[in-house]
Every structure is written in structure tokens, then in C-alpha cells.
Amino acid sequence: MNKVTVKNNKTEIVAAWKKDTKYLWLFSGLWLFVISLIAFIVNLGSIGLMDKTEPMFVEAARQMTVTGDWITPYWNGETRFDKPPLTYWLVGLFFQLFGVNEWAARIPSALAAIAVVILGFYTLKKFGFSRANENSQTPTKLWFSAWIGAGIIALNPFWIAWGRTGVSDMFLSSGIALALLSFFLGYGYSERNSKSYLGLSTSKWWYISYWVFMALGVLAKGPVALVLPGLTVIAFLLYVGRFIEVVKETPWVLGIGSFLLVSVPWFVLVTLEHGQEYISTFFGLHNVQRFTSVVSRHPGAWYYYIPVIMVGLLPWSIYLPLAIAKLRVWQRQKWVNSPRKNHLGIFCLCWFLVVLVFFSSSVTKLAGYVLPLMPAASIIIALFWSEQVETKSEETSGIWSLLFLFTGIANVGVLIGLGVASFFSYQLIGEDAMMPQFTELLQASNLAMKAGIVWSLAGFSCLIFLFLRHYRRWIWIANLLGFVAFFSWVGFPVAKIVDNQRQLPLRELSSVVKTERQQEERLAFLGFMRPTLVFYTQEVVDSVTEADIDNGPALDYFQQIAGSDTVLIISEQKYLNKLGLEKSDYTLIKQEGVYKLIRVSKQMVIERYKSL
């Protein structure tokens, strides 16, 4: 087959795509289903809730279903005003539909993550152009942008981790992502003669969706879901010189009205019921104070999130710096003069930078704070790869080709490094008192060997693509298959081992508590509180910390608790030693892992503690 024949065949395929896209849509639906299934659904409920944050959200949701009070969140017998109620509402709803279990607790987060994958796909299919001066609508490029973009959004460590966890982070991040993607769809469709539905154009419906998704984000985690999209849109419109233009076309009344209708009623109701207590806890501690001072001992340097992003988006993050550079942000005039349909890349860069700068400015730093920028980074990288695939081999020269080569070499180095680290993981893993047999079980499972083989094969595949210059643009395939193989064959089983070592003992002791606890007998946990106990025992669990034992409040606790003369205690041996308790002082009911469940007289604890 000669070159002319190949070229003619390619032309015929492209012509067929333009004529009939139903098979492409069918493939796209299958692709979205498969990546969503792998990333978020398979084995979703196979491990227990993970301390410490997840069981706090999930138990508060369970309490709503038990009490019927859908306004005030409660956890462990106290109000919980840390976050607004969207997470509790959604988890509680699925509890009522499917029963109280781990799968029902996590499926709302999974669905929120999948929604962003789908809307990201749709946005790239419509507006997946990578350059300011790109005028031709190449069908192959748009489809490829959408496919790989959806894959990168779904198949990265951060989006998977929080998409499988029943906490508020995914609802905030998906709310922000869906809001910003909706805005861009409204912005892009405004340049076209879009259809009208119920008296409003497609563009205006997307603009209204922007406000609705922001409102849902506010109900998930607070005002930050309004601030970040707002700053992103303002920065973007000022950069491309369309601020006044978009202000005029935005349906402000319907948009703001929708936002207020969705977000405000709960805040009004909970404030009327709890007043200053709610305002001080939610707005004071969990919003203003987190931004202006260190909360819960989570400080960090100004560059804290740079390595977090690079790790959280592996293996795709290796290409993020080059993908950002390819946007040529310094050529502002080209972006100003280009049509709206070409602006997705620069829009996502504004989105990425706003989130990064905002949370880097916060004094309290947590890895999950930058989760909202992951879809933006994924789309920027997808646009980069779609450009590489469409670039002809004779055009791959100059400084950009050299930078791509160096980035590809870094890609190989990272993958080989992960492989080597996997092979030697037994020596690299430190001891963890909560998982005393982890290294032994990991070695017996051969999972480290499998991980090493997967990453090494992915690295060598990338090296082969680099060596064959005309095929360098297909390196992404090695990254994709390597990540999916590692996540499916290694990630799931390792998570199961960790769960069996760290969380299963607490669940088993919780089952024993249900049968052993006597009427009015208090249940206390000594040491660093494990909220899973509250969810799995479905009882109030008193917390006596190490600081309480060292500084005296522990004595006050045992002197003041009412009810039965005995108390059930779950603790590690070292904390029992700190109380001065000997084995003859208490009844050992059961031991699981490092934890003991004991019954002891309150008076005995007081006497031993005073004698220290």
C-alpha cells in the first residue's frame, strides 16, 4: 500500500465521520461508561469508611435519616456546623434508597465526579481547539480532545480518590467545575445562532446553569464556591477583552435568582434555629479563620501545592508545564482577536491559576484544597495532546519539538522511577503501629512486584515511542494503559490490605460493643479519636485524648460521667499504661489488631490515675 492510497483512505474516513457520527457517539458513550466504571464504581463499597473525615460526614447523614431533622447536622451527639448540608442530604437520600452501607455513602461523590467527566467531554467536543489562531474545525481533533480529556479528568489519583470518598470535597469541586464549564458553554454558544428552549437561547440556559452549580457548591462547602468561579470568570473576561460584552448578554436576574433560590433557604433556616452559634462556627472558624490562620495544624509554604498537583495528576502532570507554555499566554492580542470557540485553553488556565493562587494565599493548607483545579489542568493537557496527534510529522521540529522530547524523557524517568520504587517498596515503607503486618502482607501478595512490572512496562513503552520519532505523539497511550493497569491490578488490592489492617479491627470491635454494652454504660476511646467507631457502633463515643491523659482532663472525665459504675474503653495498650491500669484491673472483652475493648470500673481508673 503506497502513501497515496493511505492518504486517500484517511480522507475517506474523515468524510465518513462528517457524514454520520452516530458510531462516534456510540463509541463515546461506551468510552465514558468504561472509564467511569473503572475509576468510580468498581469496588466502591468494598472497603470500610476511612478515618477520620469520611465517617463524620456519613454519620451526620445517617443521623438526619434517623431524626428526620434535615436542617441541623449532628455528629456524636453534638451539632456539626463545619460544612453546609448538601453532602448530608445526598448521602442520607441514598441511605434511604439503598440502606446504610459504604456503597450508598460514596455513590453520590462518584456520580458528582462522573458528571464533570461527562460535561468535560461535551465541552471539549464542542470547543476543543488548542490555539488562538485555529480556524478550521477538524472533526478528528474535536473528537480526540473530548476522548482523551474525559480520560484524563477521570483517570488521575486525586479525582479518583475523592470521587470514591463520602466527603464534601468532591461536591465542592464538581460544583465549581460544572459551573465554570457551563459558563464557557454559554460563552461559546453566544457566538452562534443557538436554538431556543422555553423562550431562552441555549447560551442563556448554560449561563443560568453556571449560577445553579455555584449554588450547589455553596451548599456543599460554603462561599468559596461563589468566590472561585467568580474570580475565574472576571480574570478570563478581562484577559480576552470581553468583559462588557458578556455582562450585557448575561441573564442576571434569572441567574442570581436561581442562585438565591437554591442556596439561601437552608442558611436562613439554620441561622433562625441556631443563631450566633452557627454563624460563629461556620463563617468564623471554618471560612475566615481557615484562610487567615493555621487550623488543625495544617500549615504549608507558598509552594506547597506545586508538588501536590504534580503528584495528584500523575502521570499526566509531567506534560502540564509544556501544555501551559503551548497556550502562549504572552500573545494576548492573538487571544483577544480570536473567536470565542478557541478560548477554552486560556479559560482553563485562568481557572487553574485562580484556584492555585487563592489556596496558596491561605494560611491553612490541605492537599484536597486544590481538587477544584484538576479538571482545568486535565483539559489543558488534553488540548495539548490533541494538537500533538493532529500535528504532521514534518512539522515536529524547532524548540517545541525539543521541549516535547525533554518532557517525554522526564515521563520515561518518572515511570521507571515508580517501577524501581515499587520493586524496593518493602525497604522504603516505614513501620506503622496501626498496620503492624502491612509490609508482610504486601510482600506475600506480590503486589509490589506487579506494580514494578506495570510501571516499568509503561516506561519502556514510552521510551519506544520516543525512539520512533513519528510515533512520539502516541506516548499518552502508554501512560493511560499503565495507570489503568496499576489502579485496577494493584491499587484496589493494596487498599483492601490497608483497610484490613487499619480499619477492620475498629469495625469488628464496634460489632462487639453493640452486644456487650450495658444500659447507661459509657463508651470511651483513648488516644486519637477514630470517628468510624461512632458510625459503626451507632453510639455516642467519648473522646479522651493523649493530651487529656497527660494534663489532667482525663481525671475530670472519669469523675464526672454519670450512669453505670463501669465504662467500656477502646484503646491501645500504651494509653492504658498512661492511666496506670494493670491487666488485673479490667476485663478484656476482645482485642483486634492494636486495639483492646475493655470494661473497667470508673473508680478503679480514678484510683490508678491519682496514684501516678
N, C-alpha and C positions, 0 to 999 in steps of 0.2 A: 504493500500500500504506500503510494508516494505522498508527498506533502500536500499536493493539490487536492487529492482525494480526502485526506484528513481535514483540510480546511473546509471543503465542501460539506463534509459530514457534520462538522461543528456548526456551520451556518444553518444547515437543515434542522439541527436540534434546537438552536436558538429560535428559529422561525416557528417551530412546533410549540415552544414554550409561550411565545407571544400569542399564538392562536388558541391554545387550550391549556389552561393552567390547573385544571381540576386534579390531575395527578400530582402536581406540585403541592397543592393544598392538602391532598390526602397524605402525601409523604410528610408534610409539615405537621399535620395533626398527629401522625404516628411518632414523629421525632419528639414533639413536645410531650406526648404521653410517656414515652420511654424514659427521657431524661428526668421528668418529674417523678416517675415511679421509682427510678434508681435513687435519686437524690433525696426524696422526701417521704415516700410512702413505704417502701420495703423495710420491714423490721422496725417500724416506727414505735410500736409498743412493746418491743422485745426486752427492753431493759427498764428498770425501775426509775422513779424520779431521782434527779441528781441534786444533792445538797450544793449550795444552800438556797439559792433563789427560786428555783423551779417549784419545789413543794410549797413555798409561801404563796405564790400566785395560785397554784392549783387548789390548795386547801381553802383559800379565801373564796374561790369559785364554788367549791363544794359547800362551804358554809352558806352561800347565797341560795343554793338549791335546797338546803335543809331548813333554813329560817324563813325563806320566802322574801327576805329583805334584799331587793336588788339595787338599793340606793347606797347603803353603808356596807363597805367591805370589812369583814372581821377575820382575824387570824389569831389562833391560840388564845381565844377569849378576849382579845383587845381589838379596837378599831385599827384598820390598816389604811392610812391615807397616803402612803408612799406614791401610788400611781392612780390615775383615773380608772374607770371600771370596765373599759372595753375588753380587756383580757379576761376578767372575771365573767363578764356576760357571755362571751363566746365559749369559753371552756364550760361554764355552767350549762349553757344550751346543749352542748354535745354530751355532757353528763346525763342530761335528761333524755336525750335521744338514744344513747348507746351505753348508758351505765357509767359508774365511776371506775375508770381504769386509765392506764397510761396512754393508750392509743387515743381515747377521746380527749384527754388533756392536751395532746400535742397536735391533733389534726387541724385545729384552727390555724396554728402557726404554719403548718405545712401548706395549707390552702392559700394563706396570705403570700407565702414565698412563691408558690406556683402562679398566682395572679400576676406578680411582677414579671416572671419569666414569659408569660403569655403576652402581656401588654408590651414588654420589651421587644418581643418577636414582631408584633404588629407594627410598632413604631419604626423598627429597622426595615421592615418590608416596604413601608410607605416612604420613608425618608432616610434610608441608609446610605447617604452619599458622604464621602470622606474628605472632599476638598472643597474649598470656597469657589473655585472656578470650574467645578464639574457640572456640565450642562446635559450630557447625554444620560438618559435613563436606561442603563444597561440591565435587562431583566435578570441575567445571571448574577450580577453583583448585588442587587437588592435581595434576591432570594438567599444568596450565600451570607450576606450581612445578617439577615434575620436568623438563619440556622445557627451560625457559629455564635452570634450574640446571645441567643437563648441558651445555648450550651454553656457559655462562659458564665452567664448570670446564675445558672442553676448549679453548675459543677465547679464550685470553689469551696474551700474549707469553711469560710465564715457563713456564707448563705445556707449551706447545708446544716451547719451546727445550730444556728439559731432557728432555722426552719424546722428543726426536729426537737425544739425545746419549748415548753409551755410557759413562756415569759412574755413580757410586753415589748421586748426589743424588736421582734420581727413585725409586730403590728405598727410600731412607730416607723420603722424603716420602710415597710411596704406602703404605709400611708404616704410618706414623703415621696417615694419612688413613683407610685401610681399618680399622685398629684402632679409631679413635675412632668411625667410622660404625657399626662392628659393635657397639661398646659401646652407642651410642644405640639401635640396633635392639633389642638385648637389654633395655635400659631401657624402651623404649616398649612392646615386646611383653609385658613383665611385667605390665602393667596390663590385658591382655586374656587371654582364655581361649585361649591359643595351642595349636596341635597338638603332639603328642609324636612324636619320631623316635628309635628305638633307646633308648627309656626316658628321654629327656631332652626337655624342652619346647623350643620354638623359641627362646624367650628365653635359655635356658641355652646352647644351641648358639651363639648370637650372642655371649654373654659369653665363651665359650671361644675363639671366633674373635678376639676382642679380644686375648687373650693370644698366640695364634698369630701374628697380624700384627705384634704388637710384637716377637716373637722374630725374625721375618724382618727387621724394621727394624734390630734389633741386629746381625744377621748382615750387614746392608748397610753400616752405618756406626758401630755401637757403642752404648754405654749411653744416649745421648741419645734413642734410640727407645723406651726404657723410661721415662725421666725425663719427657719432654714429655707423652705420653698420661696418665701417672700424675698429674702436676700438674694437667692439664686436668680430669680426672675428679674429683679431690678438690675443686678450686675450684668446679666446677659443682654438685656434690652439696651442698657447704656453702651455696652461694647459694640453691638451691631447697629446702633443708632436708630432703633425702632421704638423707643420708649413712648413718645407721644402717640405714635401711630397705633400701638397696641392698647394704650389707655383708652383711646377713642372707640375701639372695636370691642372692648371687653364688656360683657353684660353684668355690670357691677351690682345692680340691685338684686338680680336673681342669684348671682354668685355669693354675695355677702349674706343674703337672706338664707340661702341653703346652708351656709357655714353656721350661722347662728342657730338655725332650726335644729341642726344635728348636734352641735357641740355644747350649747349653752344650758339646756334644761337640766341636765344632771348636776352641773356645777351650782345652779341655783338651788336645787332641792337639797343637796348635801350641805350647802352653806346654811340654808334655813334650819336644817336639823342639828348641825354641829357647830355652826358659827366660827368663833375665833380659833377653836381647836383645829378645825380643818384648814383654815387659811394659814395659820402659823406652820403647821406640819407640811402641807403640800407646797404652797407657794414660797414659804420662808426657807424651810430646811431642804426640800428636795428639788428646788429650782434655783433660787438666788444663792443659797449657801453652797450648793454643789459647784456653782460656777465661780464663786469668789473665794472659796477656801477649800482645804482638803477635807473630804468627808469619807468616813470609813477607812481611813489610812490608805488612800489611793492617790498618791502624788505622782508626778511624772515630769520629765524635762520637756522643753518645747518641741523636740524632735521625736517624742515618744511614739507618735502614730506612724512615722515613716516605716520602721521595721514591722510594725503591726500590720500595715497594709500589704507590705511585700510578702509576709508570711500568710496572711489571711486570704490572699488572692492567688496563691501558688497553684499551678505553675505559670499562670498567665501573667502575673505581675512582673515577670522578667522583661516583658515587652512593653510595660506601661510607660516608662520614661521615653522610649523611642516613639511610641504611639502618640504621646502628648506632643513631642517635638514635631512630629509629622503634621500636626494641625497648623503649624506656622502661625502661632498666635500673634507674633510680632507684625504680621502682614494684615493689620487691622482693616485697612482700606479695602482690601480684596473681600473681606468678610462683609463689610458694610455694603459693598456694591453687588454682592452675590444674592441670589434668590433665597427666600426663606427655606425652601426644601433642602438646601445644602447646609443648614446651620446646626444640625443635630450634634456634630462633634464638638463644636465650640460651646454649645449649650451644656453638654455633659461635662465639659471641662470647668465651666463656671460652677456647676453643681458640685463637682468633685472638690474644687478649691474652697468653696464657701463652707462646706461641711468640715473639711480638714482644718481650715484656719479657725473656724468657730470653736471646735472642740480642743484644738491646740492652745487656744487662749484660756480655756477653762483650767482652773487650778486642780480640780478633781479629774483624774484621768482613768478611764477603764477601756479595755480593748474593744468592747462592744459598742462604744460610742460612735465609732466610725463606720458601723454597719450600713448606715444610710447612703454612704458614697460608693458602696460596692457595685450596685447596678450601673452607676455612671462610669466607673472605671472599666467595667465589663464592656459597655457599649463602645467606649473609646478604643479599646483593644480590638473589638470585633470590626470596627471601621478600618482599623489598620490592617487586619488580616484580609479583609475583603479587597482592599486595594492591592495587597501583595498578590493575591490569587489572580486578579484581573490584569496585573502588570505583565507586559510581554517580556520574554527573556532578553531581547536585545535592548530593553530599556533599563535593565537592572545593572546600572553602573554609577560611578560617582560616589560622593560622600555618603549618601543614604544607603547605597548598597554595602559600603564598608561598615557603616554603623549596624546595619542589619546582620552582617556577618559576625561582628564582635558580640552582638546580643545573642545570636544563635550559639556562639561558643560558650557564653555565660549560661545559656539554657542547658547545654550539654553538661557543663560543670556542676550546675545545681542538681540535675537529675542523678548524675554519677555520685555526687556527694551524698545525696539522700540514700542511694543504694549502699554505699560503703557504710554510712552511719547505721543503716538497718542491719547489715551483717554483724556489726560490732555493738549493737544496742544493748546486749547483755552487760557489757562492761561500762556502757555510758549511762545506763539507768541507775539513779541513786536509790538508796533504801527509803522506803515509805512505811512508816509504822502502821498506817491504815491498810496497807496491802502487803503483808509480810511474805506472801507466796507468789507475788506477781511475776518476778523475774523467772522463778522456777516454772510456773505455768506457761509463760511466754515461750520459754525455751522448749518445753515439751510439745507445744503446739506447732512449732516450726514456722510460726507467723513472721518472725523476723527474717528468716531465710526467704520466704515468699516475697516479703516487701523488698528485700535487697534485689531479688531477681527481677521483679516488676520494674523498679526504678532504673536498674542497670540496663534492661532491655529498652526502656523508653529513651534513656540517654544515648545508647548506641544507635538506636533508630534515628534520633535527631542528628547524630554525627554523620550517618549515611546520607541523610537529606542535605546536610551542609556540604558534604563532599561532592554530591551530584548537583552542581550549581543550578541547573534548570528546574530542580525539584525542591529548592530551599523553601519555597512558599508553602510547602505542604508539611512543614515541621509541626504545625498545630495539631495534625492528626496524631503524632506520637505523644504529644502532651495530653491530648484528650483521652486516648486509649489507656495511657499509663495511669492517669488519675482515676478513671473509672475502674480499672483493674485493681488498683490499690484500695480504693474506697470499698469496693464490693468484696474482695477476697481477703483483705487484711483489716480494714477499718472496722467493719461490723464485728468480726470475732474478737478483736482487741477490746472493743467497747464492752463486749459481753464479759470478758475476763475481768476488766476493771470493775464492772458492776457487781460481779460475784464476790470480788474481794472487798470492795469499799462499801457498797450499799446493801447487798443481800443480808449481811448479818443484822443490820438495823431493821430490815423488813421482817426477818424471822423473829427477832425479839419483840417487835410490835405485835405480831400474832400471838405470842405468848402472853403479853401484857393484857390483851383482851380477855383471856381466860383466867388469868391469875389475879388481876386487880380486884381488891375487895372494896366494899361500899365505903365511900368517903376517903379512900386511901389516895394520897397524892402521888403523882409520878414526877420524878425529877431527873434531869440529865446533868451530869457533872462534866465540865470541860467546855469545849467549843460547841455551841448549840447545833444540833442536827435537825433541821426543820422537817425532814422526812418522817421523823417519829410522830409529829403532830398529825400528818396526813394519814399515815398507815395505822396508828392507834386510834385515830379519830377522837382523841382526848386532849385536854389541856396538859401541856408538858412544861413544868417549871424549869427554868434555866439557872444553874449555879455555875458561874464561870471560874476559871482558874484564878482570876484576879479577886473574885469574891472569897475564895478559899484563903488566898494569901493575905488579904487585907481586912477580913472580919465580917463582911456582909453575909457570908455563908452561915455563920452562927446565928445571926438575926433571922435568917430564913427558917432554920430548923426550930428556933424558939417560938416563932410567930405562927407557923402554919397550923391550921385547925383541922378537925376531922379525926381520922383514925390515929391510933398511937404509933402505927408503923408507916413507913414510906417506902415506895418502890423507887429504886435508883438504877439508872443505866449509866455505866461509866467504864473507863479504862482503869486498870489496876493502879496506875500512878496517882490518880486523883483520890482513890480510896485511901491510898497511903498518906496523902496530904491531910486527909481528915483524921488520920490516926487509927483508922479501922483495921482490925485484925480479922483473919478468916473466921475465928470463933465468935465474932461479934455480930455476924449477919448470916442470913440463909441465902445461899447461892441457888437461884431458881434455874438459870440457864446461862451458858456462855456461848457466844458466837463471835468468831474472829477475836478481835482485841477487846470486845465489849462484854461486860458482865451485867446481868439483870439480878439484882439482889433485893431482899426485903430486910429492913433493919428498923429497930426501934429508934424513934426520934430522940428519946432520952439518951440512948447509947451514943448516938452521934454527938450530942451536945457534950456529954461527959468526956468522950475521947478527944474532941476538938479543944475543949478547955484545958485538958491535961498536956497539950503540946507545948 
